[in-house]
Amino acid sequence: MKVLFLTNYPAPYRVDFFNMLGQKVELTVAFTDNPEMQAHRSAKWFIDDYSSFHAVFLKDKQQIGKIKICRDVISLLQKQYDQIIFGGYSTGTQMYAIEYLRRKKIPFAIEADGGMVKEESLISYRIKRHFIGSANAWLSTGTVTTDYFLHYGAKKESIYLYPLSSQKKSEIVMAREFLNEFSEKPNTKNQLSENELSLHRKIISEKLLDIKRLAQETLKIKESRVILFVGQLIYRKGIDVLLHAAKYIPNDIAVLIVGGKPTEEYLSIKKELQLDHVYFEDFLVKKDLEKYYQAADLFVMPTREDIWGLVINEAMSYGLPIVSTDRCVAAMELVENNVNGLIVPADDADALAKGIMHVLSADLREMGQQSMKKISGYTIEKMVEAHMDFFEKMKRKKD
């Protein structure tokens, strides 16, 4: 099966996915941008292993006003594929390519990591509806994104779900250990009794606590509990909101902000509010982040807007409760209030502080276990399975 995937830049989680998918289909991935064009991201974030798929970096760029169009995308679209998927629709090149396929009556699918309906002008709505509604199928990460697609003209019967993840099955260590110990056997004769399950829960909880203590010692954390944020230190992520919320958080609770060098604004807020329990850490690759996830008691994502937010997946796989906002699609899909965390209004420091303290006063172990249960099906392997299932369904429709 020949598949063409058109996307923006080689995000590492997508490269891992493309490599795994490329082992099952003949996959070509066309990127409109190379890593060097993502100046706001650390070069360490990217990986350059394209061994299991054909990577094409489009070069023939033409500037039309503020829009860049890679005209060489047409030569790719003129080849024969069993399936064409757009990882988005909003760049000049994607719009250019969609219009070409529309004219040629060539079917294609649009895939989104996430999407959330928001207020906009009529012209913006019509443009989005034109391009999104032009597809023949849509790949969605859940109910929020599905509602987004439907809002812009997608057909409900042609929307297919897939579990977005940045982690391979082998990387979800704590979640896998938890499930192996807690899952009841399908054969009723082998099911564990309530007492046995209770004992297993206690044993695993103690193991996880030992891991947490060791990680905190390694990171030299002196506070009794740890709140963790991981991500870019940019306005959209709501770091300033978290800092203002931190003044309501007791000083014996550390707030670790990992992801880059703090701006002068953030350092000024920290100094002004005397936030001695707030610590900034520079960008860390996934392997080095492990200790921070292990050391944390709670993960917070104060974003003003995230079409997904894969750090929430990662935090949940380490058994962390989540406090995030109603503008984060991952939180809307994966966090259940008072079960494995809490969702609070975006851009509201008071609500964020109250949400954090509310979760910290709850049973963190139980919430963490619920996080691990929920995230266990979100792996790159499952992403590939969902796409292969989609390809087969599309093939049957053609036949």
C-alpha positions, 0 to 999 in steps of 0.5 A: 500500500502506497501512502503520502503524508503531507505535514509541516515539520518533523516533530520527533513523535511524528518521526517515530510514528512514521518510522513504525508506519513505514514498516507496514506500508510504502510511506512518503512523508512531505515536510514543508519545513526542516528542523532549522526553520523551527528556531523557537525549538531546541535542536536537541528536540529533533531526531533525524532517523527517517530510515523506514520511510521516504522523507521529502523536504519541499524546497520550491517556496514561493512567497505570496503576501504572508503565505509561503507555497511549496510548488514542488508539492504538485509533482508528489501529488501527481504520483499514484497513492492508495491514500493521501493524508494531510496533517493539517490544512492551514499552511499555504502549501496544504491549501495549495495542495488541497485545491489541486486535489479538489480540481482533480477529484482525487480523494484525501484525508485530513488528520488533526492532533486536536482542534477546538471550536472558538469564536472567529470571523465569518470569513475565517469560518468559511475558509476553514470550512472550505478546506476541512470540508473538502476531504473525504475522510478525517482522522480525529484524536477524540470527541473534542476534535471530532466536534471541531471537524463536524463544525467545519463540514466533516461527515460524521460517518467518515471520521475515524479515531486514533490515539495520539501519543509520543511514547512507544509501548516500551516507554510506558514503563510505570503504566505497564508495570501497574497494569501487569500487577493490577489487571484481572485475568480474563479467565474467572478462575484466575481472577484475583480476590479483592484482598489479593488486589488490595495487596498488589496495590499496596506493593506497587504503591510502595514501589512507586513511592521508593522511585519517587523518593530516589528521584527527589534525592537525585534532583536535590529537592528539599520540599515535601511535595513537587508540582511539575510543568514541562513545555516551552516557556512561551506566553501560550503555555501560561507560565505567568499564570502558574507563577501568579498561582504559585504565591498561593501554594505553600513554600514546602511544595516545589514548583518545577518549570522545565523547558527552557531559559526563563524570560526576564518577565518570569524572573521578575514575577518570581522575584516580586512574589518571592517565589523561592519554591519555584525553580526553572530548568532548561530544556531536557530531552525525554530521557533526562526528563524521566527523573522529573516525572518520577519526582513529581506528585502532580503535573500542571499544564496552565496553557492558554491553548494547546491543540493537544499537549503530549506532555500530559500523556507522558505525565500520566504514564508516570502515574501523575494526576493532572491539573490543566485548563479547558483550552487543552485538548489532551486534558479535555480528552484524558482528564476526568475531574476528581478521578485523575485530576482537574480541569480549570478555566484558562488564564485564571491564576486563582482557579489554577491555585485552587485546583492544584491545592484541591488535587494535592489534598486528594488521594494522589496515589489513587488519582495517579493509578487512574491516570496510568489506566487511562493512558495505557492504550495511548502508544505509537503502536496503537496509533499505527494500528488505528491508521492501518485499520483506517487504510483497510476501511478506505480500501474496502470502500473503494472496492 
